Amino acid sequence: MELIGKIKHIGPTQTFGANGFRKREVVVTTDEQYPQHIMVEFVQDKCDLLDNYKIGDGVKVLINLRGREWVNPQGETKYFNSIQGWRIEDFGTSQAAVANEAAASLNNTADDDLPF
């Protein structure tokens, strides 16, 4: 899956635990009628991919959706989702506009003359 937009925020690299697990978050704002602010995590060696980017850059982020189950001490099962980035590329504003227009035209079925 991919996410296209502009970088709104880049967080610092965070290190957790004795094993040195690293995580870095970036917020990408989509360019559509109702812009979405999507937080994406980069983990371990992928944290370094964000070093070459700054706020305002147009990007395409390739992502995986992750889900996990956790049972708390009271025996209740909880579910958590995350969006994990594994690649990021420059994606200028003109490219983003074209991509979003194409996506909008695919979603616009009002002018569709198909019977189903």
CNS distance restraints for C-alpha pairs under 8 A (distance, minus, plus):
assign (resid   1 and name CA) (resid  62 and name CA) 5.80 0.50 0.50
assign (resid   1 and name CA) (resid  63 and name CA) 5.40 0.50 0.50
assign (resid   1 and name CA) (resid  64 and name CA) 6.51 0.50 0.50
assign (resid   2 and name CA) (resid  60 and name CA) 6.60 0.50 0.50
assign (resid   2 and name CA) (resid  61 and name CA) 5.50 0.50 0.50
assign (resid   2 and name CA) (resid  62 and name CA) 4.36 0.50 0.50
assign (resid   2 and name CA) (resid  63 and name CA) 5.63 0.50 0.50
assign (resid   3 and name CA) (resid  28 and name CA) 7.98 0.50 0.50
assign (resid   3 and name CA) (resid  30 and name CA) 7.76 0.50 0.50
assign (resid   3 and name CA) (resid  60 and name CA) 5.62 0.50 0.50
assign (resid   3 and name CA) (resid  61 and name CA) 5.10 0.50 0.50
assign (resid   3 and name CA) (resid  62 and name CA) 6.42 0.50 0.50
assign (resid   3 and name CA) (resid  63 and name CA) 7.25 0.50 0.50
assign (resid   4 and name CA) (resid  28 and name CA) 7.67 0.50 0.50
assign (resid   4 and name CA) (resid  30 and name CA) 6.17 0.50 0.50
assign (resid   4 and name CA) (resid  31 and name CA) 7.89 0.50 0.50
assign (resid   4 and name CA) (resid  58 and name CA) 7.60 0.50 0.50
assign (resid   4 and name CA) (resid  59 and name CA) 5.85 0.50 0.50
assign (resid   4 and name CA) (resid  60 and name CA) 4.49 0.50 0.50
assign (resid   4 and name CA) (resid  61 and name CA) 6.42 0.50 0.50
assign (resid   4 and name CA) (resid  91 and name CA) 7.57 0.50 0.50
assign (resid   4 and name CA) (resid  96 and name CA) 6.49 0.50 0.50
assign (resid   5 and name CA) (resid  28 and name CA) 5.73 0.50 0.50
assign (resid   5 and name CA) (resid  29 and name CA) 5.24 0.50 0.50
assign (resid   5 and name CA) (resid  30 and name CA) 4.29 0.50 0.50
assign (resid   5 and name CA) (resid  31 and name CA) 5.86 0.50 0.50
assign (resid   5 and name CA) (resid  58 and name CA) 5.64 0.50 0.50
assign (resid   5 and name CA) (resid  59 and name CA) 5.69 0.50 0.50
assign (resid   5 and name CA) (resid  60 and name CA) 6.71 0.50 0.50
assign (resid   5 and name CA) (resid  91 and name CA) 7.95 0.50 0.50
assign (resid   5 and name CA) (resid  96 and name CA) 6.60 0.50 0.50
assign (resid   6 and name CA) (resid  28 and name CA) 5.38 0.50 0.50
assign (resid   6 and name CA) (resid  29 and name CA) 5.29 0.50 0.50
assign (resid   6 and name CA) (resid  30 and name CA) 6.62 0.50 0.50
assign (resid   6 and name CA) (resid  31 and name CA) 7.79 0.50 0.50
assign (resid   6 and name CA) (resid  55 and name CA) 7.56 0.50 0.50
assign (resid   6 and name CA) (resid  56 and name CA) 5.48 0.50 0.50
assign (resid   6 and name CA) (resid  57 and name CA) 5.40 0.50 0.50
assign (resid   6 and name CA) (resid  58 and name CA) 4.36 0.50 0.50
assign (resid   6 and name CA) (resid  59 and name CA) 5.93 0.50 0.50
assign (resid   7 and name CA) (resid  26 and name CA) 7.14 0.50 0.50
assign (resid   7 and name CA) (resid  27 and name CA) 5.94 0.50 0.50
assign (resid   7 and name CA) (resid  28 and name CA) 4.56 0.50 0.50
assign (resid   7 and name CA) (resid  29 and name CA) 6.33 0.50 0.50
assign (resid   7 and name CA) (resid  54 and name CA) 7.01 0.50 0.50
assign (resid   7 and name CA) (resid  55 and name CA) 4.99 0.50 0.50
assign (resid   7 and name CA) (resid  56 and name CA) 5.11 0.50 0.50
assign (resid   7 and name CA) (resid  57 and name CA) 5.54 0.50 0.50
assign (resid   7 and name CA) (resid  58 and name CA) 6.55 0.50 0.50
assign (resid   7 and name CA) (resid  59 and name CA) 7.09 0.50 0.50
assign (resid   8 and name CA) (resid  26 and name CA) 7.59 0.50 0.50
assign (resid   8 and name CA) (resid  27 and name CA) 5.39 0.50 0.50
assign (resid   8 and name CA) (resid  28 and name CA) 5.59 0.50 0.50
assign (resid   8 and name CA) (resid  29 and name CA) 6.22 0.50 0.50
assign (resid   8 and name CA) (resid  37 and name CA) 7.94 0.50 0.50
assign (resid   8 and name CA) (resid  55 and name CA) 5.42 0.50 0.50
assign (resid   8 and name CA) (resid  56 and name CA) 6.25 0.50 0.50
assign (resid   9 and name CA) (resid  26 and name CA) 5.57 0.50 0.50
assign (resid   9 and name CA) (resid  27 and name CA) 5.03 0.50 0.50
assign (resid   9 and name CA) (resid  28 and name CA) 7.32 0.50 0.50
assign (resid   9 and name CA) (resid  55 and name CA) 5.95 0.50 0.50
assign (resid  10 and name CA) (resid  24 and name CA) 7.83 0.50 0.50
assign (resid  10 and name CA) (resid  25 and name CA) 6.14 0.50 0.50
assign (resid  10 and name CA) (resid  26 and name CA) 4.45 0.50 0.50
assign (resid  10 and name CA) (resid  27 and name CA) 6.53 0.50 0.50
assign (resid  10 and name CA) (resid  50 and name CA) 7.79 0.50 0.50
assign (resid  10 and name CA) (resid  54 and name CA) 7.33 0.50 0.50
assign (resid  10 and name CA) (resid  55 and name CA) 7.03 0.50 0.50
assign (resid  11 and name CA) (resid  24 and name CA) 6.00 0.50 0.50
assign (resid  11 and name CA) (resid  25 and name CA) 5.24 0.50 0.50
assign (resid  11 and name CA) (resid  26 and name CA) 6.07 0.50 0.50
assign (resid  12 and name CA) (resid  24 and name CA) 6.01 0.50 0.50
assign (resid  12 and name CA) (resid  25 and name CA) 7.46 0.50 0.50
assign (resid  13 and name CA) (resid  22 and name CA) 6.57 0.50 0.50
assign (resid  13 and name CA) (resid  23 and name CA) 5.71 0.50 0.50
assign (resid  13 and name CA) (resid  24 and name CA) 4.62 0.50 0.50
assign (resid  13 and name CA) (resid  25 and name CA) 7.78 0.50 0.50
assign (resid  13 and name CA) (resid  47 and name CA) 6.80 0.50 0.50
assign (resid  14 and name CA) (resid  22 and name CA) 5.54 0.50 0.50
assign (resid  14 and name CA) (resid  23 and name CA) 5.27 0.50 0.50
assign (resid  14 and name CA) (resid  24 and name CA) 6.18 0.50 0.50
assign (resid  15 and name CA) (resid  20 and name CA) 5.65 0.50 0.50
assign (resid  15 and name CA) (resid  21 and name CA) 5.51 0.50 0.50
assign (resid  15 and name CA) (resid  22 and name CA) 4.48 0.50 0.50
assign (resid  15 and name CA) (resid  23 and name CA) 6.58 0.50 0.50
assign (resid  16 and name CA) (resid  20 and name CA) 5.56 0.50 0.50
assign (resid  16 and name CA) (resid  21 and name CA) 5.15 0.50 0.50
assign (resid  16 and name CA) (resid  22 and name CA) 6.38 0.50 0.50
assign (resid  17 and name CA) (resid  21 and name CA) 6.55 0.50 0.50
assign (resid  21 and name CA) (resid  43 and name CA) 7.70 0.50 0.50
assign (resid  21 and name CA) (resid  44 and name CA) 6.27 0.50 0.50
assign (resid  22 and name CA) (resid  43 and name CA) 5.59 0.50 0.50
assign (resid  22 and name CA) (resid  44 and name CA) 4.78 0.50 0.50
assign (resid  22 and name CA) (resid  45 and name CA) 7.88 0.50 0.50
assign (resid  22 and name CA) (resid  47 and name CA) 7.33 0.50 0.50
assign (resid  23 and name CA) (resid  41 and name CA) 6.59 0.50 0.50
assign (resid  23 and name CA) (resid  42 and name CA) 5.73 0.50 0.50
assign (resid  23 and name CA) (resid  43 and name CA) 4.40 0.50 0.50
assign (resid  23 and name CA) (resid  44 and name CA) 6.23 0.50 0.50
assign (resid  23 and name CA) (resid  47 and name CA) 6.38 0.50 0.50
assign (resid  24 and name CA) (resid  41 and name CA) 5.72 0.50 0.50
assign (resid  24 and name CA) (resid  42 and name CA) 5.20 0.50 0.50
assign (resid  24 and name CA) (resid  43 and name CA) 6.34 0.50 0.50
assign (resid  24 and name CA) (resid  47 and name CA) 5.53 0.50 0.50
assign (resid  25 and name CA) (resid  39 and name CA) 6.59 0.50 0.50
assign (resid  25 and name CA) (resid  40 and name CA) 5.65 0.50 0.50
assign (resid  25 and name CA) (resid  41 and name CA) 4.55 0.50 0.50
assign (resid  25 and name CA) (resid  42 and name CA) 6.18 0.50 0.50
assign (resid  26 and name CA) (resid  39 and name CA) 5.69 0.50 0.50
assign (resid  26 and name CA) (resid  40 and name CA) 5.40 0.50 0.50
assign (resid  26 and name CA) (resid  41 and name CA) 6.57 0.50 0.50
assign (resid  26 and name CA) (resid  42 and name CA) 7.96 0.50 0.50
assign (resid  27 and name CA) (resid  37 and name CA) 6.20 0.50 0.50
assign (resid  27 and name CA) (resid  38 and name CA) 5.38 0.50 0.50
assign (resid  27 and name CA) (resid  39 and name CA) 4.33 0.50 0.50
assign (resid  27 and name CA) (resid  40 and name CA) 6.21 0.50 0.50
assign (resid  28 and name CA) (resid  36 and name CA) 7.98 0.50 0.50
assign (resid  28 and name CA) (resid  37 and name CA) 5.67 0.50 0.50
assign (resid  28 and name CA) (resid  38 and name CA) 5.25 0.50 0.50
assign (resid  28 and name CA) (resid  39 and name CA) 6.47 0.50 0.50
assign (resid  28 and name CA) (resid  40 and name CA) 7.64 0.50 0.50
assign (resid  29 and name CA) (resid  35 and name CA) 6.26 0.50 0.50
assign (resid  29 and name CA) (resid  36 and name CA) 5.48 0.50 0.50
assign (resid  29 and name CA) (resid  37 and name CA) 4.44 0.50 0.50
assign (resid  29 and name CA) (resid  38 and name CA) 6.26 0.50 0.50
assign (resid  30 and name CA) (resid  35 and name CA) 5.05 0.50 0.50
assign (resid  30 and name CA) (resid  36 and name CA) 5.34 0.50 0.50
assign (resid  30 and name CA) (resid  37 and name CA) 6.69 0.50 0.50
assign (resid  30 and name CA) (resid  38 and name CA) 7.86 0.50 0.50
assign (resid  31 and name CA) (resid  35 and name CA) 5.55 0.50 0.50
assign (resid  31 and name CA) (resid  36 and name CA) 7.90 0.50 0.50
assign (resid  31 and name CA) (resid  96 and name CA) 7.40 0.50 0.50
assign (resid  31 and name CA) (resid  97 and name CA) 7.28 0.50 0.50
assign (resid  31 and name CA) (resid 100 and name CA) 7.01 0.50 0.50
assign (resid  32 and name CA) (resid  36 and name CA) 8.00 0.50 0.50
assign (resid  32 and name CA) (resid 100 and name CA) 6.66 0.50 0.50
assign (resid  39 and name CA) (resid  83 and name CA) 7.27 0.50 0.50
assign (resid  40 and name CA) (resid  63 and name CA) 7.94 0.50 0.50
assign (resid  40 and name CA) (resid  82 and name CA) 7.69 0.50 0.50
assign (resid  40 and name CA) (resid  83 and name CA) 5.21 0.50 0.50
assign (resid  40 and name CA) (resid  84 and name CA) 5.60 0.50 0.50
assign (resid  40 and name CA) (resid  85 and name CA) 5.99 0.50 0.50
assign (resid  41 and name CA) (resid  82 and name CA) 7.59 0.50 0.50
assign (resid  41 and name CA) (resid  83 and name CA) 6.19 0.50 0.50
assign (resid  41 and name CA) (resid  84 and name CA) 4.79 0.50 0.50
assign (resid  41 and name CA) (resid  85 and name CA) 5.83 0.50 0.50
assign (resid  42 and name CA) (resid  46 and name CA) 5.47 0.50 0.50
assign (resid  42 and name CA) (resid  47 and name CA) 5.11 0.50 0.50
assign (resid  42 and name CA) (resid  84 and name CA) 5.85 0.50 0.50
assign (resid  42 and name CA) (resid  85 and name CA) 5.18 0.50 0.50
assign (resid  42 and name CA) (resid  86 and name CA) 6.66 0.50 0.50
assign (resid  43 and name CA) (resid  47 and name CA) 5.49 0.50 0.50
assign (resid  43 and name CA) (resid  84 and name CA) 7.67 0.50 0.50
assign (resid  43 and name CA) (resid  85 and name CA) 8.00 0.50 0.50
assign (resid  45 and name CA) (resid  49 and name CA) 7.95 0.50 0.50
assign (resid  46 and name CA) (resid  50 and name CA) 7.89 0.50 0.50
assign (resid  46 and name CA) (resid  85 and name CA) 7.91 0.50 0.50
assign (resid  46 and name CA) (resid  86 and name CA) 6.38 0.50 0.50
assign (resid  46 and name CA) (resid  87 and name CA) 7.68 0.50 0.50
assign (resid  47 and name CA) (resid  51 and name CA) 7.85 0.50 0.50
assign (resid  49 and name CA) (resid  87 and name CA) 7.41 0.50 0.50
assign (resid  49 and name CA) (resid  88 and name CA) 7.03 0.50 0.50
assign (resid  50 and name CA) (resid  88 and name CA) 7.73 0.50 0.50
assign (resid  53 and name CA) (resid  57 and name CA) 6.66 0.50 0.50
assign (resid  57 and name CA) (resid  90 and name CA) 7.46 0.50 0.50
assign (resid  57 and name CA) (resid  91 and name CA) 7.87 0.50 0.50
assign (resid  57 and name CA) (resid  92 and name CA) 7.51 0.50 0.50
assign (resid  58 and name CA) (resid  90 and name CA) 6.09 0.50 0.50
assign (resid  58 and name CA) (resid  91 and name CA) 4.84 0.50 0.50
assign (resid  58 and name CA) (resid  92 and name CA) 4.93 0.50 0.50
assign (resid  58 and name CA) (resid  93 and name CA) 5.76 0.50 0.50
assign (resid  58 and name CA) (resid  96 and name CA) 7.41 0.50 0.50
assign (resid  59 and name CA) (resid  88 and name CA) 6.67 0.50 0.50
assign (resid  59 and name CA) (resid  89 and name CA) 5.52 0.50 0.50
assign (resid  59 and name CA) (resid  90 and name CA) 4.66 0.50 0.50
assign (resid  59 and name CA) (resid  91 and name CA) 4.33 0.50 0.50
assign (resid  59 and name CA) (resid  92 and name CA) 6.93 0.50 0.50
assign (resid  60 and name CA) (resid  88 and name CA) 5.75 0.50 0.50
assign (resid  60 and name CA) (resid  89 and name CA) 5.22 0.50 0.50
assign (resid  60 and name CA) (resid  90 and name CA) 6.39 0.50 0.50
assign (resid  60 and name CA) (resid  91 and name CA) 5.65 0.50 0.50
assign (resid  61 and name CA) (resid  85 and name CA) 6.43 0.50 0.50
assign (resid  61 and name CA) (resid  86 and name CA) 7.64 0.50 0.50
assign (resid  61 and name CA) (resid  87 and name CA) 5.83 0.50 0.50
assign (resid  61 and name CA) (resid  88 and name CA) 4.43 0.50 0.50
assign (resid  61 and name CA) (resid  89 and name CA) 6.46 0.50 0.50
assign (resid  62 and name CA) (resid  85 and name CA) 5.77 0.50 0.50
assign (resid  62 and name CA) (resid  86 and name CA) 5.97 0.50 0.50
assign (resid  62 and name CA) (resid  87 and name CA) 5.17 0.50 0.50
assign (resid  62 and name CA) (resid  88 and name CA) 6.27 0.50 0.50
assign (resid  63 and name CA) (resid  83 and name CA) 6.48 0.50 0.50
assign (resid  63 and name CA) (resid  84 and name CA) 5.44 0.50 0.50
assign (resid  63 and name CA) (resid  85 and name CA) 4.34 0.50 0.50
assign (resid  63 and name CA) (resid  86 and name CA) 5.97 0.50 0.50
assign (resid  63 and name CA) (resid  87 and name CA) 7.35 0.50 0.50
assign (resid  64 and name CA) (resid  83 and name CA) 5.97 0.50 0.50
assign (resid  64 and name CA) (resid  84 and name CA) 5.26 0.50 0.50
assign (resid  64 and name CA) (resid  85 and name CA) 6.41 0.50 0.50
assign (resid  64 and name CA) (resid  86 and name CA) 7.60 0.50 0.50
assign (resid  65 and name CA) (resid  81 and name CA) 7.20 0.50 0.50
assign (resid  65 and name CA) (resid  82 and name CA) 6.02 0.50 0.50
assign (resid  65 and name CA) (resid  83 and name CA) 4.83 0.50 0.50
assign (resid  65 and name CA) (resid  84 and name CA) 6.28 0.50 0.50
assign (resid  66 and name CA) (resid  81 and name CA) 5.58 0.50 0.50
assign (resid  66 and name CA) (resid  82 and name CA) 5.13 0.50 0.50
assign (resid  66 and name CA) (resid  83 and name CA) 6.15 0.50 0.50
assign (resid  66 and name CA) (resid  84 and name CA) 6.97 0.50 0.50
assign (resid  67 and name CA) (resid  79 and name CA) 7.07 0.50 0.50
assign (resid  67 and name CA) (resid  80 and name CA) 5.61 0.50 0.50
assign (resid  67 and name CA) (resid  81 and name CA) 4.36 0.50 0.50
assign (resid  67 and name CA) (resid  82 and name CA) 6.39 0.50 0.50
assign (resid  68 and name CA) (resid  79 and name CA) 5.75 0.50 0.50
assign (resid  68 and name CA) (resid  80 and name CA) 5.40 0.50 0.50
assign (resid  68 and name CA) (resid  81 and name CA) 6.57 0.50 0.50
assign (resid  69 and name CA) (resid  77 and name CA) 6.82 0.50 0.50
assign (resid  69 and name CA) (resid  78 and name CA) 5.83 0.50 0.50
assign (resid  69 and name CA) (resid  79 and name CA) 4.66 0.50 0.50
assign (resid  69 and name CA) (resid  80 and name CA) 6.54 0.50 0.50
assign (resid  70 and name CA) (resid  77 and name CA) 5.66 0.50 0.50
assign (resid  70 and name CA) (resid  78 and name CA) 5.19 0.50 0.50
assign (resid  70 and name CA) (resid  79 and name CA) 6.29 0.50 0.50
assign (resid  70 and name CA) (resid  80 and name CA) 7.99 0.50 0.50
assign (resid  71 and name CA) (resid  75 and name CA) 5.66 0.50 0.50
assign (resid  71 and name CA) (resid  76 and name CA) 5.43 0.50 0.50
assign (resid  71 and name CA) (resid  77 and name CA) 4.34 0.50 0.50
assign (resid  71 and name CA) (resid  78 and name CA) 6.08 0.50 0.50
assign (resid  72 and name CA) (resid  76 and name CA) 5.49 0.50 0.50
assign (resid  72 and name CA) (resid  77 and name CA) 6.48 0.50 0.50
assign (resid  72 and name CA) (resid  78 and name CA) 7.40 0.50 0.50
assign (resid  91 and name CA) (resid  95 and name CA) 6.16 0.50 0.50
assign (resid  91 and name CA) (resid  96 and name CA) 6.53 0.50 0.50
assign (resid  92 and name CA) (resid  96 and name CA) 6.30 0.50 0.50
assign (resid  93 and name CA) (resid  97 and name CA) 6.15 0.50 0.50
assign (resid  94 and name CA) (resid  98 and name CA) 6.37 0.50 0.50
assign (resid  95 and name CA) (resid  99 and name CA) 6.19 0.50 0.50
assign (resid  96 and name CA) (resid 100 and name CA) 6.05 0.50 0.50
assign (resid  97 and name CA) (resid 101 and name CA) 6.09 0.50 0.50
assign (resid  98 and name CA) (resid 102 and name CA) 6.19 0.50 0.50
assign (resid  99 and name CA) (resid 103 and name CA) 6.25 0.50 0.50
assign (resid 100 and name CA) (resid 104 and name CA) 6.07 0.50 0.50
assign (resid 101 and name CA) (resid 105 and name CA) 6.16 0.50 0.50
assign (resid 102 and name CA) (resid 106 and name CA) 6.34 0.50 0.50
assign (resid 103 and name CA) (resid 107 and name CA) 6.35 0.50 0.50
assign (resid 104 and name CA) (resid 108 and name CA) 6.15 0.50 0.50
assign (resid 108 and name CA) (resid 112 and name CA) 7.93 0.50 0.50
